[in-house]
Amino acid sequence: MESDYKYSALITGFGPFTGHVINASWEAVKELSKLSVDSEELKGVKVITKEIPVSYDDVSSYVPKLLKKYNPMVILHVGVSSKAECLTIECCAHNNGYIKPDIHNKCPDEYAVIPQILNTTINVSEVCDVVNESSRETDCNACISYNAGKYLCEYIFYKSLQIRPMKTLFVHVPDFNKYSSIQTAKGLYCILCYMIKNIRDE
């Protein structure tokens, strides 16, 4: 029942793009959604998952609408990185330097953009520790990054940080050759539970 939920959590993954016909981020988010069903840690929290096209225009359009519609207590964006060896928790995002074209062969118009960096106010070090302390159960580890890649991953992170810096986190996940979707989802579940507990404690 919808009335059983006091809060909502918004989790996004990305759709296909060059080199990633099946995007590991979205596959992991789908598995995370399954793990959240009947979870005691997530009791009272409606987990909303959305697949976002690898498109600057779509990200610019979807993010404000999703945050307005669901008013989530936490926002967890997930994207794949071929360079990632573990769950890579991003600390900050830039609003400029996006020169890599998206799936529509477009880049954002940065003509009048004044360079800015936004940081999540979530304690990234603690999040990283939580994942690593649970590595025996999840079979995955985490690290911290200050370079989100200047592509759609960093772009969506920036757009959400503009609106909800205290509630937004971005995690780069490895491709299938390093972690299975279940492995990744278990690590993301730890992160989600930490984020929700923090908000509740406050």
N, C-alpha and C positions, 0 to 999 in steps of 0.2 A: 504493500500500500504506500502511496506517495506520502501520506501523512505520517508514516513511521520515520521519515527522514527529517532530522533537525538541521543538517548541514549538507553541503554538496562539495565534491572535489572534482575539479576538471583536469583530465589527463589527455594530452594530445600526442599523437605520433604522426609521422609524415607518410605520404603516399609514394609511389614509384618515381624514380628519376634516373638519369644516366648512370649505369653501373649498378643500380639497385632496383631490379625489376620487381622483386619482393622486398619491401623495406623492413629491415630488422626492427626498427623502432615501433612500427605499427603492429607487427606480429607480437612483440613483447607487451605492448599496451593491451592487446586483446587477451593475452594470458593473464596479465595483471587484473583485468576486469573479472576473470573467472576466480582468481584467488580472493578477491574482495567479497565474493558472495558468502554470506553467513559468517563473515569474519568478526570475531569478538572485538578486535582492536578498532575495527571500522564500523562498529554498531552505531546506527543513527546517521551514518554518512552515505549519501547517494553518490556513487562513483560514476561520473559521466566521462565517456571516452569519445574522442573525435579524431578522425583521420583528416589531416590538413594537406591540401595539394602543395607541392613544392613550387609555390608561386608567390612572389612578393605582393601582388595585388590582392590575392586571396587572403594572405596573412593579415594585411592591413585592414581588410574588410571583416574577416571572421573574428579576430581577437576582441575588439570592442563589443561586438554583438554577443559573443559567447559569455563574456564577463558580465554584461548587462543582463542577459537572459537568466543565467544560472547563479549569479552572485556567489561564486565558489569561495569556501573558506581557505582552500589552497589551490594553487595552479602548478601542475607538474608537466612541463614540456619535455618530450623525449625525441631525440634524433639519432640517426646512425652516423658513425664515423669509421672509415676504413683504417684510420690511424689508432683508434682506441684499442687498448689492450685490456681494459676493465671499464667499469662504470665511471665515467669522467664527469665530475660535478663542476659545472661552470659557475664562476663568481660574478662575471660582469658581461656587459654587452655594449657595443658601439652603435651609433646611429648613422655612421658613414663608412665608406670603403667597400660598398657592395658592388663589385664589378663583375662578378661571375653570374652569367645569365641563368634564369630559372627555366622551368619546363616550357614556358612560352617564349623563350629567348629574349626575356626582358630583364632590365635592372631598374632599381628605384631611381627616381629623379632626385639627385642630390645637389642641384644647382644652388639652392638657397639654404642648404643645411649648415648649421653651425655645429661643428663636431662636439659630441657629448658622449660620456661614458656613464652608464648606470650600473649600480651594484645591487645585488640582492641583499636584503638585510637579514636573511636567514643565515644561521651559523653554519657555514659550509663545512668547517672543520669538524664540527660535531656530527653532521650528516655523514661525512666520510668515515668517521670512527664507528658510527652505528653499523654501517654496511660491513666494514672490515671485522668488527667484533662478531658479526653473524655469519662470517664466511664459511664456517663449517657446515652450517645448515643450508646456506644458499649456493655454495660453491662458486661464489664470485666476490671480487674485491672492488674497491673504489679508490679514486685519486681526485685531486683538485686541479682545475685548469683556469687560467686567466686569458685564454685565447679560444673563443668559441667558433672561429673559422670564417667569419665574414661571409656567411651564406645564409640560407633560410633558417638554419638553427639559431644563429645569433640574432637574426632579424626578428624572429617570433619572440625570443627571449627579451629583446629590447622593447618590443611593442607591449608586452605584458608588464615589464618593469615600470614602464611609463605610468601604468594604471595601478598596479598592486605590487610595489617593491617588497612589501613585508610578507607577501604570501606566495611569491613566484620563485620557482627553481627550474633550471634546465639541466638535463643529464644527457650526455652523449653515450651511446651504447655501442659495443663492438658488433661487428657483423657475425653472421652465422658460423663462420669458420673458427671463431674464438669462443663464443658463448651460445648455447641454445636459447630459444625464446623463453623456455621455462626458467633457466638459470637467471637470465636478465630480469624476468618478471619478479622472481623472488627477491632480488636485490632492490628493484624498484618498489616492491611492497614494503620493505624495511624503511625506505626513504619516505614513502607516503605516510606510513604509521608515525614516523618521527615528526613529520610536518604537522599532522593533525593533532598529535598529543601536545605539541608545543603551543598551538593556537588555543587548545582547550585549557591548558594550564594557565595561559595568560588571562 
